[in-house]
Amino acid sequence: MARISAKNQITIPVSTLKEAGLHAGESVVVEPAGEGEVRVRRAALSFEDAFGALSGVYPPGYLDQLDREDAER
């Protein structure tokens, strides 16, 4: 059983997170779900959140090179 701390924090049991498919560091939404209940769910990933997520994966100029090669075909 979990308790709400003086800072309004709750530690969620690992088994509960595992069953829900949630992982440490993941963004979640916490919302009321009725009297005495709250719902914790994975936050939806927006385009703005995802934009630039792969920055630094490819060496500088690599994508431009692929564009040139594609244009030559």
N, C-alpha and C positions, 0 to 999 in steps of 0.2 A: 504494500500500500504506500502511496506517495503522500506527501504533505506539502502544503503551500507555505513557503518560507516567509519571513518578515519582509523580504524584498519582492514578494509575489512571484517567486520562481518555483517551478516544479521539475523534479528529475523524473523523466519517463523511463520506466524499466526497459532494458535492452531487448528483452523478448517481445515486448509490445511494439517497439520500433521495427524490429526485424519482421514481425508478422505484417506490419503495415507497409513494409518496403521503404521505410524512411532511414536516412543516414545522417550522422553527425555533420554539421556544417550546412545542411540543406535548408533552403528557405521554406518556411511554412506560414500558413495563415491560421490564426486562432480566432474562433468566433463562437458566440453563444449558440447553444443548441437546445435550449429549454431550461426550465428551472433546475439549477444545480448541475447543469451539464455544459461542457464546452466541446467543440470539435476542433481537432488539429488536422490540417490537410496540407499536402504539398502545394506550394505556391505555383501558379501558372507561370510559365516562362513566356515573357513577351518578346517581340522582335527586338525591342530596345535592350532588353536584358541579354539577349543572345548575340546581338551585333558586336563584332569584335572579339568574340569568345575564342577564335582561333588565331588571333594576332600573335605573331612571333613563331607560328608553327612552320611556316615556309621561309626560306632565306630571302632577303631583299631582292626584288626584281623577278622572282620565280613565277609569280602569277602573270606578270607582263610577258614573260617569255612564253608561257603557255598560250596566252592570247595571240601572240605573233605567230606561233606554230599553227594554231587553229585557223588563223586567217589565211595562211599559206596553203592550206588543204583545199 
